[in-house]
Amino acid sequence: MGQLVHEHSTRIRTPRGVTYVARTYAQQQPEGTWIGWLEFTPTEGGAVLVTDRETTQPTLEMVAYWASGLEPVYLEGAFERARAVARN
């Protein structure tokens, strides 16, 4: 179970008109580091798309810092990665 770290202001819109909210989550690993991933939730309901690990940081605060700097183009790429995970 992850901890919500950041909700991104960028919305992802598919060609079919479905809009997704992007959020970064984190979870502490047994060795003490934190992993972060992205979840994309459709605004009108439906299946949430989740990426695999996107980052590993030494602290939760560093995951939040990493997330705060993500540009829209990164989120678009992560969305495509999450769609690929969902297809497998």
Steps between C-alpha positions, in 0.01 A plus 500: 500500500648830398496843653369790291787740444384743232197571281612650171315794346557361150208294373547230237234489228474208260391533136165351609451790742566315828676724751733361768637652821865412565619432853835391639509235772790368706580204720794435728707192422643260763850647457367849571485657154176623347359405161262722307251426225217676321130422498258638243135517608225576248299803612171335396574170672654182370819299529805666654820464296821446698865516392773278628764668717595840360757605760692388806595766753662500844206672675129565455579871475727431203222308323278806551772726365545274196124496439471879523740540210329269252416673174186426293704311239629264772144439621388424145777242466416350839136476393604297197713276723202449734279409203760244391504349851120476495506317166736230635 
